[in-house]
Amino acid sequence: MSEELGVTLDVVVPASLAGQRVDRAVALLTDSSRREAHDAIAAGAVSIDGVVVAKAATTLAEGQRLEATLAAAPDDAVAPDGDVVIHVVVEDYDFVVVDKEPDQVVHPGSGRRDATVVAGLLARYPQLVELAATGECEPARPGVVHRLDRGTSGLVVVALTSAGYASLSAQASAHSMERTYLALVEGDLADERGLIDAPIGRSARTPTLMAVRAGGRPARTRYEVVARLDAPRATLVRATLETGRTHQIRVHFATIGHPVVNDARYGHRRDRRLGEDRFFLHASSLAFAHPRTGASVRVTSPLPADLAALVPGVGGLSES
């Protein structure tokens, strides 16, 4: 997952997973735990060739169609954690905007359940517990309307009230929430600005990755060049999401031959100045309509020190 809250799977079983138990395959392909896969099977949310799976030990065959939907169960409620450092940059009755650190995850999932942004917010804003209890959002993700990958730093908005959640989640779904990123990509982009319009879905070759593919969901990323760097040659771009697909910016730029710097998953682990799981991607600007007044809310975040060190002398990096 990246920008969307549901975890869904619809793949043709590759040869590499033939003979594997269905629970193990679902956990692997959705980057979830075996317990979460078991819960989905028990809920009748996993099927093979359209037939609901009854047993977790069912084995897969190459060419079968495997579908699954995973969601947080009610007992997955997050415990507040006052030790989590949360950088709140805007605080409102209906929402907060957080500047997320690159080693943080927004909410539990994908094997990471502790020290999340949500846990820190629950300790600071008890009203999130009440929001989770309404059933309007998943217990493990109270108020979360969009998220960032662990290796991405920058701005995330989290709703604190029912009105805030309804409005902000609608804006995120309608793509009227403006999300702009700064990314350093490998090589020298040919054009000063452009639009990458290519559908994204799970990779048929490596289902644990996302890829541009004909049967994927529409995905559009606009970009403009901010600066060009030498030694090593790279291009700093400002990228704006017109859709919010899993790993969208990372997949789009990798597909056109310019992967995000230090993104080992879709490119290369080359710049040792960054942490092993840290790539050059920062959510630098967030804009949306205030849930109650409709007034425009715009928040910016400058590059953190670890990324700024890779682009010395480049100014204006918190502008959108």
N, C-alpha and C positions, 0 to 999 in steps of 0.2 A: 504494500500500500504506500501511497504517497499523499495525494491530495484528496482521495476519496476515503470514506469511512468503512465501507463494506469490504470484506475479503472474499472474493469470488474466484472460481477456477473453472476453466472450460478448455481442456486440452486433449489432443490425441496422444495416447500413450506412446512414447518413443521406445526404441529397442533397449535403451539403457535402463528402463524401469520395468521391463518385462519380467514377470516372476516375483516382483516386489509386493508386499502386503499393501492393501489400499490405505490403511491408516498411516503407514510410513511414507507412502508416496504423497498423500495429501499434505502431511506436515512439511515435507521437503518442498513441495511445489508452492505452498502458500507461505513458506518461511514462518510456520507456526509450530506450536508444541504438539507432541503426540496426544496429550490430554485434550487439546482443542480439537484435534482431528477426531478423536473418539467421541467427543461431545457432538460434533457435527453428524457423525454416523448415527449416533443414538437418536438424534433429532430428525433423521430421515433426509438430511440435507446433502447427502453424497450419492451419486448415481453413476453406473457404468452402462453405457449404451442405452441410457434412458430408464434403466431399472434401478430402483433404490437399493443401495447396499445394506445388507442386514448384518454382516459380520465384518469386524475390523480386520480379520485375518484373511479375507478374500484376496486372492492374488490377481495381478493384472496381466494382460496380454498386449503385445504390441498392436497398435492400430485401434484399440478400443477408445471410446470417447469418455473421458473422466470429467465429471462436473461436481462442483462442491461450493457450498456457501458457508463461510464461517463467521460467527458473530460472537461478541462477548456475552457470556452468560451472566445472569443476575448475581451469582455469587463471586463474580470477578470484580466486585467493587474495589476501588483502590483505597488503601489506607493513607491518611494524611502523613506527610513527612516534612517536619519543620526544618530538617537539616539540608534539604535541597535548596541550592542557591538559585533564586529566580530573579531575573532582571526585568522588572515591570517598568515600561517606558510610558504607558498611558493607562490611567485608571479611571473607569467610568462606572456608573451604577449598573449598567447592562453588560459591560465587557471590560477586559483588560487586554493590552497588547504587550507581549513578552518578547524580549530580544534573547533568543535561544542560543546557548553555547553549542559548539559543534559536537561535543561528546555526549550531549543529552538526547534522550528520546522523548517525544511529546507524551505518549501514553503507553501503557503496557502492551506487549505483543512481541512477536518474532523472537521469543526467548528472553526478552528483557522486561522484567516486571518491577524492578526497584529503582528508586532515585529518578523517577520520571518528572517531567514538568507538571503533569497533572497532580502527582502526589504533593509537590511543593505548593501548588495553587490551592489544593484542598486544605492545607494547613493554614494558609493565609486568608482564604475566603471560604468560610464554612457554608455560605449559601450555595456553593457548588454541590454539597451533599443533598440539599433540598432539590436542586435541579435534577440531579441523578435520580432521585426518588420519584419524580414525576413520570418517568418512563419515556420522556420525549427524546432522550439521548441514551446511548449505551452506558451502563454503570462504570465501565472501565475508561470511558472517554467523556466525562461530564463537561459540557460546554465546548467541546472540540469541534470546530467546523472545517478545519483544514490542518495539515501538518507539514513538517519538514523531515527529511531523512536525517538519520543520526549524524552523518558527516557534513550536513549543511547547517550553517549558522544563520541567524537573522530573525526576522519578525514573524510572529504568529499571533492571531487574535483568538481569544477564548471567551465565550459568552458566560455571563454570570447569572442571567435570569432567563425565564422562559421566552419573554419578548425578544431579548437579545439573541437567543439561540435560533428562534424562528426566523428572524430577519437576516441574521448573518449567514445561516446555513442556506437560506434561499438565494442570497446574493452569490455565495460560493457556487451553488448548483447552476445558477444562471450565467456564471462567468462575468458578472458585473463587478465583482470584487477584483480590484487591480493589484496584481502581484508582480513585482519587478525584481530581478536578480542581477547580481554582478557575477560573471563567470570568466575565468581565464581558461582559454581552450588552446590545445596544441596547434602549432602551425600558424600560417598566415592566411586568414580568411580573404577570399577574393573580393567580396563586395563590402561596402561600407555599412550597408543595412540590408535586411532581407526577411523573408518569411519562410520558415520550415513548416510545411503543411504535409504531414505524413501520419497515417494511422498507427497506433501503438497497441500491441497485444503481447501475450506471452510468446517467447521464442519457441518455435517448433523444434529447434535443434537442442536448446538448453532451456527447459521450461522454468528453471529458477530465475531466469533473466527476462527482461522485457525487450521487445524489438519492434522495429517498423515492419508491419506485415499487412497484407491486403485485407485480412479479416479483422483487423484491430479496430479500436474505437478512434474516432476523429481526434486529431491532436495538432495544435498549431502553436508555434513559438515564433514571435517576432524578435528581432535583434538589431542592434546598432553597434558599430565598433567604437570603443572609447579610446583605446590606445593599442599600439603595436609594439611588441617587445622583441629584442634580439637576445641571443645567447642565454638560454635556448629560445628559439623563435616561438612566439605565442601571441595570441590576440585577446585583449580584454574586451568583453562585450557586455552590454546591458540587454538582458533578455526579459521579455514580457510574455507571460502565459496568457493565451487566449482560451486555453482549456487546461485542465489539471489532471493529467494522467500520471500513473506511477512512473517515477524516474524520468519524466518527460524531457527536461532540458538535457540530462545526461545522455539519454538515448538519441535524441535528435542530433546533437552535435557529434556524437560518436558515429552516427550513420552517415553524416556528410564528410567524415574523415578528420574531424577536429574534436576529439574527446576532451572532456573537462580535465584539466591538469590534475594529476595524481589520483584519478578515479580508476582504481585497479579493477573494478568490476566491469566497466565498459571501455576502459582504455589501458592505461599503464601506471604502474607505481614507480615513477621516475624522480619526483622531487622530494628528496629526503629531508628538506627543510620543514615539510608538513608531516603531521602524525600519520601513522599507518592507515587509519580509517578516515582521514581528513582529505577532502578534495576541495578545489577552489570554486566554491559555490556559496553565495551569500544572499539571503533574502533582504534586499536593501531598501525596499519601499513597499508599503501596503496602503491601499486606499479603498474606502467603502463608505456607504451612506450610514449615518448614525441611525440605530434601530428605532429611536423614538422621534427625533426631530427631522430626519432626512438630510441633515447638513452633511457636507463632505468632511470626512475624517481622513487625513493623510499623515502617515508616520514614516520617517526615514531612519536608517541605521548606517553609520559609517563602517567601512571594512574593519574587522577585528585585526589585532596586531599581527597574527600569524600570516594572514593573507596580504595585508598591506606591505609586509616586508618583501613580498615577491614582486611588487609593482611600485618601487620607490619613485617618488617625484610625480606620480599621476594624481591630479587633484580632482575635486568635485565628485568623489565616489559615493556620496550618500544622496546625490540628486537623482531624480527619475525623469 
